[in-house]
Amino acid sequence: EEIDQNGVIVSYEVSSRIALDGSVASLMNTSSLNISFEVPVECMWYIIEVRAYTIMGPGPFSRPVGENFSLPMVTDPEDVRDAKISETVSYTCLVESSITPSYQWFKDSEMIEENQEISGVDTQQLVISSINVR
C-alpha cells in the first residue's frame, strides 16, 4: 500500500497522447502498477503521463515520457543457404524494435515445429542439425 502526503493512493490515471498533434490516444484508470497499451497507430511517437488519486482527489501528472511504439523490423533475412549432408545450419533473425519481440519460424507458410534436429523455433536463432535429404 503506497502512502502519499495526501493519503493512501487508491488509483492511477494513465494518459497517452499522440506527440504529433497532442490528441488523446487512450485514457485509463487503474489500481494496477503494471499496465499494457494497445497502440492505435503503429510507428508513432506517444507521450505518456501518469497521476495518482487519493481520497483527496487527483495529484499532478508525472513528467511526460515519450515512446515510439513501432512494429518490429526484420533486418537480416537469410533466405537461402547451401549446406552439406550432416552439417548444422543456423539462422538468426535480427530485429530492430522498441518492444521485446517474440519469435516463430516458418517454412512455406507453415510453422516449424521443434524436434531432434530442429531447435529454437520460438527464439531469435533457429538451428537445424544433421541436414539430410528428404
Disulfide bonds with the S-S distance in Angstrom:
none
